[in-house]
Structure formats: C-alpha cells, structure tokens
Amino acid sequence: MEFQIYTGESIAESLTALGLPSAFINKTITCTTVKYHFNLENITKLPKVKKVAELLSAICHEPIKVLSSQIGHFCLEFTRKEREFPTFFETHSALKGKKDGEFVIGIDENGKILTKNIEDCPHLLVSGQTNSGKSVFLNSFISCINCYSAHTGLMLIDPKQVEFTQFENSPRLMCPIITSVDEAIARLNQLCNIMDDRYAKLRSMGFQNNENDTFDKIICVIDELADLMLTSSKEVEEPIVRIAQKGRACGIHLVLATQRPTVNVVTGLIKANIPTRIAFSMASIRDSIVMLDKAGANELLGKGDCLVKFADRLDVIRVQ
C-alpha cells in the first residue's frame, strides 16, 4: 500500500483489526510529515498504542511515530515521501515591517513562518551533520540581517574560508571575513573590549542595558566552532563565554555553529550561557543529548529538518 493513498479511516480500521479500536479525528500535514489523530474507544488501552503502532509500521513498511495529540488520545506520524521545501522568498517576506534583529527560522508544524528577534534569544547554538541544512540556515540568517537590519553590524568567522564568501561585500560587515584562528581570537577579544567600553558608557548614562538602542547591535557568526576549539580551546572559549554571559545587555550577540557538538567543543560553560539551540540532523543520540538535553535530533530527515529549543519553553519545536 503506497503512502499517498493512506486515509485516516483506513488506518483506524487497521488499528481496530490489530486489537486497538480507534476513531479517526483529523489529519495535520506539515512540510515533512503527515499526522493522523485518533480517539480510542477504550482509553485504558492507551499503553498498547506503541506496540500496535510497531506492528502497523512493519505491515506498511513505513516508519511510524506515536505522539501525544492535543485534539485526541494519540497521534501517528508518517514521513512524507515528497517533502515541501520553503523558499527564501516565501519565508523572508514575513520580516517586512519588523524591527532590527528579526530573522527567519523556518516553517513550524502548524504551517506558520517562525521568526525570532536576536534580542529574545541573544545567542544561538546551531549544530548539524553534513547535508543537514546548517549552512543554509546560517546563510539565511545573515541574509535576514543584511536585508532587514539597518543598525546591525556583522562579524563573520569562517575557518573553512568558503562558507561566507558571498557576503564579502556586505555593508553590514565590521571587518573582512575572518579565516585564521589567530585573527579570530584577536577579534573575539576585541569584542570583549567593546563590550567593556559599552558597559562603562551605560553606567555613566544611568542605563542598565541597551533597551533604548544606545548602541547598534553587533552579531558575531562563527561557522565551525570545533575548528577553533580543537586548535586553541582555552583562548577561544574564554572570550566566547564572556560575551555569552554579558553581551546581551549591551547589544552584542553570538551565533555559534558546529557539525559535531561534542563536550570538548560545546563545553558546559558555553551551553549554560546559550539556552537557545537549533539542532539539525545529528549523527548519534549522544550528539542530540548534548545539544537539546534529549534524544530526537538523531531521527531527523536532514535537508533543513530541525528541532528548536527556546529558553522560555520546556519542549522543542520541529521546523523545516
């Protein structure tokens, strides 16, 4: 039976035949999945849903996940064979009229364009293996700042030397794109000095933070943190942690990206000060736990499929 001809009613009949009498309620279609919501005739059989879903998965030769449902007793999630990929134009049109520092994350499971302001998640930690969509997200993020943030400066650190070449002539760049480890360390320390100067000025003016837009925002994007950390971990970690701890109040923000979020790259101090994380497809459960403190990113489909964790939410949001 092909995925395209599945109906909620036919799945309900199959569940009933497998000993789990159910009634189909509704279907939710996202960019990557189709979710079927069901009610049980006998709620006491809810613990059996997972086992029956495994049997149904074996019969249909399709991976099926059992999820909680807000409109029914449970939900079965099927992966779409033909996924939808939102375009740059479709998503970035949502930024018109919004204030500086707004950027697009993607389309959530309700079909809405998810945007966030860098002030609300002052630092970002992004991770994903090769072909997961991490570099596309970074390019999208920088494009958002280039196009919609007039009073924001960019500092781009690109150890691989090829990821940010299209932004070499960006009017937002505060300095040429940084490619060497020594220069990256020097620029990060320079950001710390700017941060200290800004705090001194805020104190003299009687302000506690940058809410009055006293200073323009500065966003530092590091494409491959592991390359810097494995070369000069102490020299790199110290300024990053200082900025992560104190940068928000004076308008300085970090976006750190890495392919492999091992504990010697994403250290405890870095994690503690960067609660907003975007996890694309991971190589292992261990990597997912380092990024999100839970499994899940290891089961993503790649090519932009990601889980987003915000500081003000206990759960994660799936986004394309």
N, C-alpha and C positions, 0 to 999 in steps of 0.2 A: 504494500500500500504506500503510495507516494505521499510525502508531507503535504503537498499542495491541496490534496483532496480531503485532508482531515477536517472533521467538523466537531464542534463541542458535543453534539448529540451522539455521534459515533464513538467518541472517547468515553462518554458516560456509559454507553451500552457495554463497551469493553470492560470498564471498571466494574460494572454490575456483574458481568459474566465471570470476573475474577474474584467475586465474593465481596465486592465493596459497592453496594447500591448507592448511586450518586445521581444528582441532577445538575445539568449544565446551567450556569447562570449568565456568564458573559465572557467575552474574548477581548484581550488587550494586545494590540500589535505595536511593537517598538521597532527601532532600526535593526536590531539584531535578533529579537526573539518574538515568539507568539505565546501569550499566557492564556490558559483556559481556567476559569474559575468555577468551582463546584461546591455544592452543598451535599452533605451526607444525609441519608435517610435515618441513620442511627449514629449519633455523634460519638457514641462510645467506641466506634470502630476507627476513630481518628488515628490512634497509634499504628494501625495497619497500613496507612496510606503509603508510607515509604516503601514497604516491602512489595505492595501491589504495583507501585509505580516502577519498581525494578523489573518486575515480570512484564509489564506493558512495554518497557523500554527494550527488553530482549525480543519481544514479539514484533515490535515495529522497527527494530534496528535503528532506533533514534535515541540520542541522549536526552533523558527527561529529568528535570529537576523538580523537586517538591518544595514549594514555597508557601509561606503564610499569605493569606488573602484578606484584604480589607473589606471585601464585599461578600465573601463566602467563607466556608470552613477551610478550604485549602485551594492551592493553585498549582497547575502543572505547566512547566515552562519548556517549550520546544525551541530549538535553534532554527532560525530561518535559513533555508538553503540559498536564497537570493537576498542578501543584506542590502540595506539602504545606506548610502554614504552622503551625509550632508555636505553641501558645497560651501566654499568660503563666502560667496555672496549671500547665500541663504542665511547663514548664521550671523555674519558681521553686520547685517542690516539692523540687528537688534540693538546695536550700540549707539545709534543715532540719537542725539539729544541727551545722552548720559554724561556724567561728569568724568573728568580726567582719571585715568587709572582703571577704567572698566575694561574687562576682557571677556572673551567667549570661552567657555569650557567645552560645550557640545550640546547635544540634544538628549534630554533625560528620558526616562521610561514613560512619561506622560506626553511625550511629543513636544515639550516646551524647550525653547532655547535657554540653556543655563548660562547665565552671566554672573560675574562676581567683580567686585572692586578690590583692588590691591590693598586698600585701607582696611577692608573687612577680613582679609586673610593676608596679613602683612608679609608673610614669607611663604614660599611654595617649595615643596619637595616632590619631584617628579621622577618616576622610575619606570623602566620597561625594557624588555629584551629587544633584540634586533627585529625589525619589521612589526613592532607593536604599535607604532604611531607616536612615539615620544618626540621625535624630531619634528614631525608635522605639527604637533601641539606647540612646541617651542617657537616655530616659525609663525604660527598663527598668533601666539601671544605677542610676539614682537611686532607683528603687523598691526595688531589692535592698538598698541602703544604708539606706533608710528602714525597711524591714521586718525586716532581719536583723542590723543592726549597731548595737547599743545604745551603744557607746562611740566613735562616729564623728561628727564634725561636717562639715557641708556648706557650701561657699561657692559659690553659683551666679552665673555671669556670663553675662548674656543680652542682647547688644546689640540683638537683634531685638525684645525686650520681650514676646514672646508664647509662646516655646517652653516656659518653665518655670512658667507661671502656676499650674498645678495643684499646685505644690509650695510655694506661698506660705505655707501654714500648717504646713509640716513641722516637727516637733520637732527635727530634726537641723540646721536652718538656724542658722548662727552670726550671720547678719545678713540684712536684707531682700535680696531678689534684686537684683543689681546690673545696671543697664541703660545707664548712661552710661560713656563712655570714661574720663573724668577719675576717676570713682569706682572704676572697675576698676583703674586704675593705682595709686590710693591703697591699695586693698585688697591688691593683689599685693605692694606694698612693705610693707604691714603684715604679710603672711605671712612676708616675708623677716625682719622684726624678730622675729616669733615664733620663726622658725627659729633665729636667732642666740641668742635667750634660751634656747631648749631645749638648744642645744649647750653653752652655758655651764653649765647645770644638770647635763647629762650628765657634763661634765668634772669638776664638783665632787663628783659621786657616784661617780666612777670607772668609769662605763659608756662604751662606745664607740658604742652605738646604742640603739634603742628596743625591743630584744628582750624586755625584762621588762615591756613595756607601761607604762612610766613615764608616758607621755603618751597621751592619746586621739588617735586618727587625725584628721587634717583632710584632706578631699578637696575640691579646687577644680575645678569643671567649667566650662569656657568653651565656649559653644555655637558661636560663629562667630569663630574666631581671626583670620580675614582682615580682618574689620571693624575690629578693634583694631589690627592690624599696619599696615594701609593708612592709618590715621589718625595713629597715634603709634608707629611701629615701634621706635625706639630705647628709648622709655620703657616699652614693653610687653615687648620682648624681654629686656631686662636682668634684671628680677625673675623672669621665667619660666625663663631659663637658670640663674639662681642656685638656684632651687627645684629644678629638674630635676637639677642637679649634686649638691645637698646635702640635699634634703628627705627622701629615703627613710629615712635613718638616724634621723631624729627624728620620723617619723610624719606627714610632710606629702607629699601626693600630688597630681598634676595629671592631668586628663583634658581634652585639647585636641581640638576638633573644627573642621573646616573643609570647605566644599563643594569648594574648588579648591586643591589642595596645590601651589601654585607656589613656586618657590625663594625668592621675596621674602616669602612667608608662613611656610612651613616652612623656616626657614633651616638652614644647616649645623650651627650650634651646637645648635639645638633637636633636629634629627634625631639628632645624636651622643649626646644625653643621654636620648632616649626611644626605645629599641630595640623596644618592644612597640607594634605598629601594627595597626589594623583598617581594611582598605580595602574599602569597598562599591563599587558600580558607578561607574567613572570615565569621564570624557568622552574621554580620549585615552591612548595608550601613555605619553606623557611624564608624565602625572599618576601613572600606575601605577608608573613607574620612580622618581619622587620619593618615593612612599610606601613601596614594597616593594623598591626596587632591582632590579626585574624587571617584565616585562610580565605581564598576566593579569587585573588588575582591570578593564581596559577591555573584557573579554569577559564579565563577569558579567551576570546576568539582572535585577538590580535587586530591589526589594522584599525586602530582607533577605539576599540572596545576597552573601557577603563572603569575603575571604581574610584570614587572621590570621597575623601573623608574631610569634613569640616570640623573646626574646633568646637562649634556650638551644637553638634549633632552626635549622638551615640552610634547611629547606623551609618552605613556607607550608601552612596548613590551610584547607580550604574548609568554610565553616559557613553554615547557614541560621538 
